[in-house]
């Protein structure tokens, strides 16, 4: 028994006991730290997943809004084109009622007076061929104006939506 007491009272035993206690405390601390890291990883994963779903939903609704704006712009363009088509039909009908150059040669007045030009062409005095060319150019010009305006509208709409998205998401 004294031998056992002398071993317990010896410095080697005390040192071994201290190393054992410190080692146990270190491994206990590492274990707790690993659990805290795992918990933080899980919380981060849940938070980032929720944020991802929120941003995905927001992106979806933004794309729906953009699509609706595009559809609205497309409808406006189609209405303008329909109006233009109707105008062209009216002009074509009026064109068929005009005289051709050959028909009007016999009825040309040989007035050689010195009238000054007024700076514009009286549409009622155009021949059928000339009116057809004028109508074609006017139609083409109106179509290009409508297409250009549509491009401007789409650009402005997308730019505004992008700016709103940047503001909402604190994007710089």
C-alpha positions as CSV (number, residue, x, y, z in Angstrom):
1,X,0.0,0.0,0.0
2,X,2.9,2.3,0.7
3,X,4.2,1.5,-2.6
4,X,0.9,2.6,-4.1
5,X,0.9,5.8,-2.1
6,X,4.5,6.5,-3.1
7,X,3.5,6.1,-6.8
8,X,0.5,8.4,-6.4
9,X,2.5,10.9,-4.5
10,X,5.4,10.8,-7.1
11,X,6.0,13.6,-9.6
12,X,5.6,11.3,-12.6
13,X,2.2,10.3,-11.6
14,X,1.2,13.9,-11.1
15,X,2.6,14.9,-14.4
16,X,0.8,12.1,-16.1
17,X,-2.4,13.0,-14.4
18,X,-2.0,16.7,-15.5
19,X,-1.3,15.6,-19.1
20,X,-4.3,13.3,-19.0
21,X,-6.6,16.1,-17.7
22,X,-5.2,18.6,-20.2
23,X,-5.5,16.2,-23.1
24,X,-9.1,15.3,-22.1
25,X,-9.9,19.0,-21.9
26,X,-8.3,19.7,-25.3
27,X,-10.2,16.9,-27.0
28,X,-13.5,17.9,-25.2
29,X,-12.9,21.5,-26.5
30,X,-12.1,20.3,-30.0
31,X,-15.3,18.2,-30.0
32,X,-17.4,21.2,-28.9
33,X,-15.7,23.4,-31.5
34,X,-16.4,20.9,-34.2
35,X,-20.1,20.8,-33.2
36,X,-20.3,24.6,-33.2
37,X,-18.7,24.7,-36.7
38,X,-21.1,22.0,-37.9
39,X,-24.0,24.0,-36.5
40,X,-22.7,27.2,-38.1
41,X,-22.4,25.4,-41.4
42,X,-26.0,24.2,-41.2
43,X,-27.3,27.6,-40.3
44,X,-25.3,29.2,-43.2
45,X,-26.6,26.5,-45.6
46,X,-30.2,27.1,-44.5
47,X,-29.8,30.9,-44.7
48,X,-28.1,30.8,-48.1
49,X,-30.8,28.3,-49.4
50,X,-33.6,30.6,-48.2
51,X,-31.8,33.6,-49.8
52,X,-31.3,31.7,-53.0
53,X,-35.0,30.8,-53.2
54,X,-36.0,34.4,-52.4
55,X,-33.7,35.8,-55.1
56,X,-35.0,33.1,-57.6
57,X,-38.6,34.0,-56.9
58,X,-37.7,37.7,-57.2
59,X,-35.9,37.1,-60.5
60,X,-39.0,35.0,-61.7
61,X,-41.4,37.9,-60.9
62,X,-39.1,40.4,-62.5
63,X,-38.9,38.3,-65.7
64,X,-42.7,38.0,-65.6
65,X,-43.0,41.8,-65.4
66,X,-40.6,42.2,-68.2
67,X,-42.5,39.7,-70.3
68,X,-45.7,41.5,-69.6
69,X,-44.1,44.8,-70.6
70,X,-42.8,43.3,-73.8
71,X,-46.3,41.9,-74.6
72,X,-47.8,45.3,-73.9
73,X,-45.3,47.0,-76.2
74,X,-45.9,44.3,-78.8
75,X,-49.7,44.9,-78.7
76,X,-49.1,48.7,-79.0
77,X,-46.9,48.1,-82.0
78,X,-49.4,45.7,-83.6
79,X,-52.1,48.3,-83.1
80,X,-50.0,51.0,-84.8
81,X,-49.1,48.6,-87.6
82,X,-52.8,47.8,-88.1
83,X,-53.6,51.5,-88.2
84,X,-50.8,52.0,-90.7
85,X,-52.1,49.1,-92.8
86,X,-55.6,50.6,-92.8
87,X,-54.1,53.9,-94.0
88,X,-52.2,52.2,-96.7
89,X,-55.4,50.5,-97.9
90,X,-57.1,53.8,-98.0
91,X,-54.2,55.3,-100.0
92,X,-54.2,52.4,-102.3
93,X,-57.9,52.8,-103.0
94,X,-57.3,56.5,-103.7
95,X,-54.4,55.5,-105.9
96,X,-56.6,53.3,-108.2
97,X,-58.8,56.3,-108.7
98,X,-56.0,58.5,-110.1
99,X,-55.2,59.0,-113.7
100,X,-52.1,57.5,-115.2
101,X,-49.6,59.6,-117.1
102,X,-50.9,58.2,-120.4
103,X,-54.5,59.0,-119.6
104,X,-53.7,62.5,-118.5
105,X,-51.5,63.5,-121.4
106,X,-54.6,64.3,-123.4
107,X,-55.9,66.5,-120.7
108,X,-52.7,68.3,-119.8
109,X,-53.1,72.0,-119.9
110,X,-50.3,73.7,-121.8
111,X,-50.1,76.5,-119.2
112,X,-46.6,77.8,-119.4
113,X,-47.2,80.6,-116.8
114,X,-44.6,81.5,-114.3
115,X,-46.2,80.2,-111.1
116,X,-43.8,80.1,-108.1
117,X,-43.4,76.8,-106.3
118,X,-45.2,76.6,-103.0
119,X,-42.6,74.2,-101.6
120,X,-44.9,71.2,-101.4
121,X,-46.6,68.8,-103.8
122,X,-50.3,68.8,-104.0
123,X,-51.2,65.1,-103.6
124,X,-54.3,65.4,-105.8
125,X,-52.1,66.3,-108.8
126,X,-49.8,63.2,-108.5
127,X,-50.0,60.6,-111.2
128,X,-50.8,57.0,-110.1
129,X,-47.2,55.8,-110.5
130,X,-45.8,58.7,-108.5
131,X,-48.5,58.3,-105.8
132,X,-47.6,54.6,-105.6
133,X,-44.0,55.4,-105.0
134,X,-44.9,58.0,-102.4
135,X,-47.2,55.6,-100.6
136,X,-44.5,52.9,-100.6
137,X,-41.9,55.3,-99.1
138,X,-44.4,56.6,-96.5
139,X,-45.4,53.1,-95.5
140,X,-41.8,52.0,-95.2
141,X,-40.9,55.1,-93.1
142,X,-43.9,54.7,-90.8
143,X,-42.9,51.0,-90.2
144,X,-39.4,52.0,-89.4
145,X,-40.5,54.7,-87.0
146,X,-42.7,52.2,-85.2
147,X,-40.0,49.6,-85.0
148,X,-37.5,52.2,-83.7
149,X,-39.9,53.3,-81.1
150,X,-40.5,49.7,-80.1
151,X,-36.8,49.3,-79.6
152,X,-36.5,52.4,-77.5
153,X,-39.5,51.3,-75.4
154,X,-38.0,47.9,-74.8
155,X,-34.6,49.3,-73.9
156,X,-36.1,51.8,-71.5
157,X,-38.2,49.1,-69.9
158,X,-35.3,46.7,-69.4
159,X,-33.0,49.5,-68.2
160,X,-35.6,50.6,-65.6
161,X,-36.2,47.1,-64.4
162,X,-32.4,46.5,-64.1
163,X,-32.0,49.7,-62.1
164,X,-34.9,48.7,-59.8
165,X,-33.3,45.2,-59.3
166,X,-29.9,46.8,-58.5
167,X,-31.5,49.1,-56.0
168,X,-33.5,46.3,-54.3
169,X,-30.4,44.1,-54.0
170,X,-27.9,46.8,-53.0
171,X,-25.9,46.1,-56.1
172,X,-23.3,48.7,-56.9
